[in-house]
Amino acid sequence: MTANAFAGIPIETIKKVSVTQTPYLDGKGAIRHINYFVRSEQLSPIHPVMYDDFGCKTEFTPSMQNGAMLVRRLEITHGNYPYLVALDCQESDYCHTYLATLDSYGNVIDYLSAGIDFAMDNIIAVKQWELLTDMTVVVYQLKIDTPSLRTYPRFERVRAQRIDIYYKITDSGKFQKQREVSYLSKDYTYAELDNMKNIKEGGEKR
């Protein structure tokens, strides 16, 4: 990608966000102390995808396609790219988090869909992420089998499979998939999902 000094996220904005040290788990209860707005043209090539159901099978177009919130800058322990950030794309009770590596102009080098959650009684997450000190990103995902399951009215139970996907951030800032760990599918009740602290702590069997 050709660097464009006028297209990326302003460096002065990025530097306003304090660095989050690794290892870091972006689980339930993670606090966004400061949010900075990023316009859609500054996110390219990221085109945020929104979903209308827990199974993340039905995409919809957000009513305001005008950007995302820069919510976190993360520690880089090695590599030749200067910035690693988390961006929240929100619509009503839905939030999709992307991790992105940036060059010295604030342009996106590469990005990864890392978190998806829905605001219910608490927060129901179907995707969460963790950054390890060696620049491995682990994406914890619940793959919902039930198609087109809406957030309202409240459902009783769903069948889902937990999948952990490991990515390595290369020295050039690319997210390189390493491996997947799959668990046995099981039924989850609404209460279980609503009260589950983090997907990685679900105790599913392999």
C-alpha positions as CSV (number, residue, x, y, z in Angstrom):
1,M,0.0,0.0,0.0
2,T,1.3,3.4,-0.9
3,A,1.6,5.7,2.2
4,N,-0.6,8.8,2.0
5,A,0.2,11.3,4.7
6,F,-3.2,12.9,4.4
7,A,-5.4,9.8,4.5
8,G,-4.4,8.0,7.7
9,I,-5.3,8.5,11.4
10,P,-3.6,11.7,12.6
11,I,-0.4,10.8,14.6
12,E,-1.2,13.4,17.2
13,T,-4.5,11.6,17.8
14,I,-2.8,8.2,18.1
15,K,-0.3,9.6,20.6
16,K,-3.0,10.9,22.9
17,V,-3.9,7.3,23.7
18,S,-1.8,5.9,26.4
19,V,-0.1,2.5,25.6
20,T,-1.7,-0.6,27.0
21,Q,0.9,-3.1,28.1
22,T,1.0,-6.8,27.0
23,P,-0.2,-9.4,27.8
24,Y,-3.7,-7.9,27.5
25,L,-7.2,-9.6,27.3
26,D,-10.0,-7.5,25.9
27,G,-12.7,-9.3,27.8
28,K,-15.9,-8.3,29.5
29,G,-15.5,-5.2,31.7
30,A,-12.7,-3.8,29.6
31,I,-12.8,-0.1,30.1
32,R,-12.3,2.5,27.3
33,H,-11.1,5.5,29.2
34,I,-10.7,7.8,26.2
35,N,-12.3,7.4,22.7
36,Y,-11.1,9.4,19.7
37,F,-13.2,9.6,16.5
38,V,-11.7,8.3,13.3
39,R,-13.4,9.2,10.0
40,S,-14.2,6.4,7.5
41,E,-11.7,7.6,4.9
42,Q,-9.0,7.4,7.5
43,L,-9.8,3.7,8.1
44,S,-9.2,2.5,4.5
45,P,-8.9,-0.3,3.6
46,I,-11.1,-1.3,6.6
47,H,-14.8,-1.4,5.6
48,P,-16.5,-2.3,8.9
49,V,-19.0,-5.1,8.7
50,M,-22.1,-5.1,11.0
51,Y,-24.2,-8.1,11.8
52,D,-27.9,-8.3,12.6
53,D,-27.8,-11.7,14.4
54,F,-25.8,-13.6,17.0
55,G,-24.6,-16.1,14.4
56,C,-23.0,-13.2,12.4
57,K,-24.5,-14.5,9.2
58,T,-26.7,-11.5,8.3
59,E,-24.9,-8.3,7.5
60,F,-26.5,-4.9,7.6
61,T,-25.5,-1.4,6.7
62,P,-25.0,0.9,9.7
63,S,-27.1,4.1,9.7
64,M,-24.0,6.2,10.2
65,Q,-21.1,5.1,8.0
66,N,-18.8,7.8,9.2
67,G,-16.0,6.1,11.0
68,A,-15.0,4.4,14.2
69,M,-13.7,5.1,17.7
70,L,-10.0,4.7,18.4
71,V,-10.1,3.1,21.8
72,R,-6.7,1.6,22.5
73,R,-3.0,1.8,21.5
74,L,-1.1,-1.4,22.3
75,E,2.5,-2.1,23.2
76,I,4.7,-3.4,20.4
77,T,7.4,-5.6,21.7
78,H,9.1,-6.2,18.3
79,G,8.5,-5.3,14.6
80,N,9.1,-2.5,12.1
81,Y,5.7,-0.9,12.3
82,P,5.1,2.0,14.8
83,Y,1.5,1.6,15.9
84,L,-1.0,-1.1,16.9
85,V,-4.5,0.1,17.7
86,A,-8.0,-1.2,18.5
87,L,-10.9,0.5,16.8
88,D,-14.6,0.1,17.8
89,C,-17.3,0.3,15.2
90,Q,-20.6,0.6,17.0
91,E,-24.3,0.7,16.0
92,S,-27.0,0.7,18.7
93,D,-26.4,-2.3,21.0
94,Y,-23.7,-3.8,18.7
95,C,-19.9,-3.4,18.7
96,H,-17.3,-4.8,16.2
97,T,-13.7,-4.3,17.2
98,Y,-10.9,-4.3,14.7
99,L,-7.1,-4.5,15.5
100,A,-5.0,-2.6,13.0
101,T,-1.3,-2.0,12.5
102,L,-0.4,1.4,11.2
103,D,2.6,3.0,9.5
104,S,4.3,6.2,10.5
105,Y,1.7,8.2,8.6
106,G,-1.2,6.5,10.4
107,N,-2.2,4.5,7.4
108,V,-3.5,1.0,7.9
109,I,-1.0,-1.7,7.1
110,D,-3.2,-4.7,8.0
111,Y,-6.2,-5.4,10.1
112,L,-8.1,-8.1,11.9
113,S,-11.7,-8.6,13.0
114,A,-11.1,-9.3,16.7
115,G,-14.2,-8.6,18.8
116,I,-18.0,-8.7,18.5
117,D,-20.4,-8.2,21.3
118,F,-24.1,-7.4,21.9
119,A,-25.5,-5.3,24.7
120,M,-28.2,-7.4,26.4
121,D,-28.9,-7.5,30.2
122,N,-25.1,-7.6,30.4
123,I,-22.8,-8.0,27.4
124,I,-22.9,-11.2,25.3
125,A,-19.6,-11.6,23.4
126,V,-19.3,-13.9,20.4
127,K,-15.8,-12.9,19.7
128,Q,-13.0,-11.6,22.0
129,W,-9.3,-11.1,21.6
130,E,-6.0,-11.2,23.6
131,L,-2.6,-9.9,22.7
132,L,0.4,-11.8,24.1
133,T,3.8,-10.4,24.8
134,D,5.3,-12.2,21.7
135,M,2.8,-10.3,19.5
136,T,0.5,-13.3,19.1
137,V,-3.1,-12.4,18.9
138,V,-5.6,-15.0,20.0
139,V,-9.2,-14.5,18.8
140,Y,-11.7,-16.4,20.9
141,Q,-14.9,-17.0,19.0
142,L,-18.3,-18.7,19.6
143,K,-19.5,-20.0,16.2
144,I,-23.3,-20.0,16.6
145,D,-25.0,-22.8,14.7
146,T,-28.5,-21.3,14.8
147,P,-29.1,-19.1,11.8
148,S,-30.5,-15.6,12.0
149,L,-30.9,-15.6,15.8
150,R,-31.9,-12.0,16.7
151,T,-30.9,-10.4,19.9
152,Y,-34.5,-9.6,20.8
153,P,-36.7,-11.2,22.0
154,R,-34.5,-13.0,24.5
155,F,-33.7,-16.5,23.3
156,E,-33.6,-19.6,25.6
157,R,-30.6,-21.4,24.3
158,V,-28.3,-21.7,21.3
159,R,-25.9,-24.3,20.0
160,A,-22.3,-23.1,19.4
161,Q,-18.8,-24.2,19.0
162,R,-15.8,-22.4,20.5
163,I,-12.9,-21.8,18.2
164,D,-9.6,-20.2,19.3
165,I,-7.6,-18.7,16.3
166,Y,-4.0,-17.7,16.8
167,Y,-2.4,-15.0,14.6
168,K,1.2,-13.8,14.7
169,I,1.9,-10.2,13.9
170,T,4.9,-10.2,11.6
171,D,7.7,-7.6,11.8
172,S,6.2,-5.9,8.8
173,G,2.8,-5.6,10.6
174,K,0.8,-8.3,8.9
175,F,-1.6,-10.6,10.8
176,Q,-0.5,-14.1,9.9
177,K,-2.8,-16.9,10.9
178,Q,-0.9,-19.7,12.7
179,R,-3.5,-22.3,13.9
180,E,-7.0,-23.0,15.1
181,V,-8.1,-24.9,18.2
182,S,-11.7,-26.2,18.0
183,Y,-13.8,-27.4,20.9
184,L,-16.9,-29.7,21.0
185,S,-20.1,-27.9,20.2
186,K,-22.5,-27.5,23.1
187,D,-25.8,-25.8,24.1
188,Y,-25.5,-22.4,25.8
189,T,-28.4,-20.9,27.7
190,Y,-29.1,-17.2,27.5
191,A,-28.2,-16.8,31.2
192,E,-24.9,-18.7,30.6
193,L,-23.9,-16.4,27.8
194,D,-25.1,-13.3,29.5
195,N,-23.2,-14.1,32.7
196,M,-20.1,-15.6,31.0
197,K,-17.1,-13.5,31.9
198,N,-14.8,-14.4,29.0
199,I,-15.0,-16.9,26.2
200,K,-11.6,-18.3,27.0
201,E,-12.8,-19.3,30.5
202,G,-15.8,-21.3,29.3
203,G,-14.3,-24.7,30.1
204,E,-15.5,-26.4,26.9
205,K,-14.1,-29.8,26.0
206,R,-11.9,-30.5,23.0
